Amino acid sequence: MNDIPVFKPLIGPDEIGAATQSLEMGWLGMGSYVAEFEEKIGEVINAPDRFVSAVSTGTAALHVALLVAGVKPGDEVIVSAFNCSADYQAISWVGADIVFCDCDDDTLEMDIDKAEALVSDKTKAIIIMDYDCIISDYDKVEAFANKHNLRVIHDACHSFGSFYKGKPVGSYSDICVFSFDPVKTITCLDGGAVVVRTEEEQKYVRELRLLGMQQPSEVMYQNKRAWTFDVERVGYRYHMLNLHAAIGVQQIAKLDQIRATRAAASKRYSERLASVAQVRTPNSSFDEVNPFLYYIRVPQEDRDDLRAYLKEKGIDTGIHWQPGHWFSLWKDCRKGDLSVTDAVGHEILSLPLHSMMELSVVDQVSDTIGDFFANKAA
């Protein structure tokens, strides 16, 4: 492993102790820890009018969210071409057609103005993603969705614990999904959550996540199960395990510290890299966000050489992401002008960002990037 990895989970005695206790309990499926984890998520988003259900992964959450939105085969879903492939897979799973929209050059969020030209009579929903340390302009998104009578799936897999205009992410959107996978700011080893607006939608989510079984979650939350129940719909094995939820509860207890240290590291990156002319840093103050990634954009002709140089110095990097229309599976999907996405796909580079990260590490990475461009100019 490289000396400075891109991702490094914050796992300590609290998480290990909780995992041990959950295993010693002997109830390995969905149980009391899942109920507690959902309660903690509810406290973070602070929205009594929203309803939380934990699921097995963020990708499962996306799939379920599309089903809650009523997306069916033949429908179209507008999504940014600069996004994680999980969003595209989830759309494909429900049989809908992907429509790729360009991203905004400053925020890397979907360019809503360009989305206007992509709406058709088949458009059913739009997926809006918060990328890294920038939260989508949800007021603009909501106005667009209301204008065209669309459901909104808010992909907040990068932004758990962040805020939009003072409101916690998850408290204001139509349908919101979170991810708690191994590399997220809050991890459950793997896990996700779906946040909906009504108890009826929550009931639907909870049936979908447990093979369609009409088995009250309240029973399983007591580490028990009902042995007689009905099944009225197709469902999936998407429930969260007690072990994962137990770790998630301990992670949420550290949320304030995680958010503060990641924001501080991100601010330091932007300060240290401001003098490197070839580096473009995120358009964010980091004041209301819990940053998942810290990215930079560099000239296309320099990116691979910079990655190689950093690797030689023991610094790992990543690329988040390859644009969706670059993949063979989705290259023929309907799309608009994707010129910004194409440029970003060649320029983007993720730098190491960890919870509790020493600022001296940030300085080391930043200085090494500066050395690369200084040596190139010499």
N, C-alpha and C positions, 0 to 999 in steps of 0.2 A: 504494500500500500504506500502511496505517496506520503511525504512528510506532512503536507497540508491538504487534506481531502476537500472536495467540494461540499460534501455533507458529513455531518457528525452528530448523531443523536445524543440528546442529553438524558442518559440513562444512569441512574445512581441507586443508592440503597433503598430509597422510597419505592421506586418502580420494581426493583428486584424483590423487596419484601411483599409488595402487593401481589406480584405474580405468584410468589410462593404460597401466600394465603389463599389465593383463588384456586390453586391446584390442590392444596390440602383440603379445601372445602369439599372437593369431590364432585361438584356440579360443573361440568366442562362446557355445556352449551350456553344458550342465552339464559341469564339469570339475574340475580340481584345486583351484580355490579353493572350490568347493562342499564338497569333502571337508574342507578346512581349516576352513571355517565351521562345519560340523557338529561337528568336533572341539572347536572353541572353545565352542560351545553346551554340549557335554558337560562341558567343564571348569567352566563356570559353574554348571550344575545339580549337578555332583559326585555322580553316581549311576551306578555301574557296572552296576546292574541295570535301567537304562533305556536306550532305543535311539532315536537322533535321526535324523530325515530332514528335510532342507530342501525346501521347496516354493515355488511362485511367489508366493503371497500368504497372508495370514492367513485369508482367506475360503476359499481352497483347502484350507488345513489343517483348517478346521472341517468341510468337506464330506468330506474323507478320513477324519477322525476318526469321523464318524457311520457311514461305511461299515465302518470297523474295528470299531465297536461292534455291527455287525450290524443296524442300523436299516433297516427295509424299508417299502415301501408298506403302509399300514394300521396301522403302529405309531404310538404317541404318544410325544412327547418333551416333558417339562416344562422350561420355560425362563422366566426372569424377563421380565416385560413391560417392565421397564426395562433395555434392552440395545440393542446395535447391531443394525441390521437385517440385517447379514451372518449372524448366527446363525439368524434366521428364514428367510432365503433358503436357507441350507444344509439346514435341515430340509425345506424344500419341495422341494429338488432330489432328495432321496432318496425323495420320495413319502410322507413321514410327516406326521402331523398335529401341529400346534403346540398346546400347552396352556400358557396364560399363567398365571404365578404372580405374586403381589404381591412387592414388595421390602420390606426392613426399613427402618423410618424412620430408624434411627441409622446403619446401615452402607451402605444402598442395595444390598446384596447380596440374593439371593433369600431370602425368608422361608421357611425349611425347615418351620417349624411349619404354615404355611398350605399347603405343598405336600402334606402328608399327605392332605388332603381331595381332592386332584386325581389321586391314583394310581388307575388302573383296570387291568383285565386286559389292556389294550392298551399299557400304559406299558412302554417298552423302555429308555429312557435319560433322563438329566437333564443339562442343560447348566448348569454353575456358572461364573459370571463374577466375576473380581476387578475391582471398579470403582475406577479411578483409583488411590487411595493406600490402599485398604483391602483386605486379603486375606481371602478367604472362610474361614469356620470349617470347614476340611475334615474335621476329626474328626467333626463333626456331620453333614456331608454324607455321609461314608463310612458312618456308622451307618445313616442313612436309606436309602442305596443298598443296603446289605447286607440290611436288613430287607425290602426290596421286590424284591430280586434285579435291580437295575438297573445298567447301565453308566453311568459318569460321564465326561462330556467336560468337562475343566477349561479354560475359556476364560481363558487367562492372557495375552491380547493386550495388556493394560495393565500386566502385572506382571513382565516379564522382568527378572531381576536382583534380585528381591525375595525375602523370606524369610517363612516361616510357622513360628512357634515354633522359630526357629533353623535350619529346614530350607529349602534353596533351592527356590523355586517351580520345578516341573518334576521334582522328585526323588521326590515322594510320591504323586502322583495316578494315577488309573486310565489315562486318556488325556489328555495335556496338549497344548495348541496355543499357539503364540506368533505374534505379528505383528511384522514389521519394515518396515512401510509408511512412506511419506514423513514422517509426523508422529510416529512412535513414538520412545521414548527412545533406542533403537538402531534405526537405519534401514539398509536395504539398497537404498534407492530404493523397492523393493517386495520383499516376501518373507515367508515364514512358515516354521514348523517344526512337525512332529508328533513327540511323544515318547510312545513306547509301552513296554510292559513285557516283550515277548518278541521274540526274533529272528524268529519266524514272522510276528508282526504287522508288524515292520519290513519284511520281505520283501514283504508285501502292500502296504504304503504305497509302497514303491519301484517296484512294478509299476504301481500306480494312477497315480503321478505321471508316468509315461513311457509313456502310451498303452497300458498293459497289457503292454508288452514285457518278456519275461523276459531282459533284457539286464543282466548284472552291473554294478552301479554301480561296482565296483572298476575295471572297464575304462575307463569314462568318466572316472573320477577321475584317470586317467593321460593325459587329453586324447586319448583314442582311442574307438573304438566297435566293437562286434561287428556283423558284417553278416548273420549268420544267427542267428535266435532264434525262439522260439515266442510266441504270444499266446493265453492261455487265458481272459482276462476282459476286460470293458470297462474302459478306462482313460481318462485325461485328460491334457491337455498342461499339467501342473502342476509341471514341474521348475524348479528355480532356475537362473538364468544365472550364468556365471562372473563377469561384470562386477558383478552385484549382490552376490555372495558376497564378492568382493574388498573391496568397500566395507564390508560387514558385519564382516569380520575386523578392519579398522582401528577400527571403532566399538566392538567388544567390548574392544579394548585400552584404551579410555578409560572402561570401565564404572564403575570405582570413582569417578572424577572426576565422571562424569555423575550417578551416584546421589547423591553427597555434595552437589553443588551444587543439584540439584533438591530434595532433602530440606531443605536449608538455606533455600531460597526459600519452600518450602511452610510451614515452621515460622514464618518471618518473616511471611508472610501471616496465619497464624492469630493470631500475637501482635498484629499491627497492627490486625486487624479485630475483635478480642475486645471492644473498647469500643463497637462499632457495634451497637446493640440489634437492628436490623432484619436483621442478617446472621447466618446460621447457617453455621458453618465445618465442615469434615470432622472426624469423630470418629476422629482418628488422631494418633499421636505422631510418625509419619514415621520411626521409628527403624529399621525393618526393611524399608522399601519404597524402590523406585525410582519415584517418582511420575510418572505419565504426564500427568495433569491436576491442576490445582488448581481445585476448584469451590466455589461458595458457593450457598446457598439464600436467596432474598429473597421477601418477600410477592408474591403473584401480580400484584397491582395495580401493583407498582413495577418489575417486571422489565424491561418494554419501555422504560419511561422511563429506567431506569438504563442500559440498553444504549445508548440514543440519546445520553445525556449523556456516557458514556465515549467513544463514537465521536467526538463533538464535540471531545473533549480528546486525540484521537489514540490512543485505547486500544481495541484490538479485543477482542471477546469471542465466545464460542461457546455453543452449547446441545448438550450431550451427555447425554441424547438426547430425541427424541420417543418416547413409549411405543409399543410394537409394535402394540397394539390400536387405536391412533389412525390407523393406515394403512389405506387402503381394501382392500388385498390381504388383510389379516389381521384385519379387524374382526369377522368372524364365528367366529373360532377359539374353542374351548372355553376357559373361564377361570373363575377364582375371584374373590373380592373383590379389586379392584385400587384401592382407595381411596388407599393410600399412593402408589402409582405415579402415579395421576392428579394428586395434589397435587405430587409431585416434578417431574413433567413441566412444570408451570406455574411452578415456583420455581427450577429449576436454572440455573446460569450458570457457564460456564468462563472463568477469568481467564488472562491470559498466563502461561505457564510455559515456560522454556527451559533447556537445559543451559548452564552457565556464566553464568547470569543474574545481573546485578549487583543487589545488594540494594536499591540506590537506586531501581531500576525497580519493585521490589515496593512500596517505600514510596510511590512516585508513584501507582501504581495504587490502593493502599489509601487514601491520603489523598484521592484523587479520589472514591472510593466514600463515604468519610466526609463529604466536602463535599456530595455529592448529598443524602444524608439530612439533613444539617444544614440545607441550604437549603430542603428540603421542610418541615421542622418550623418554620422561621422565619416 
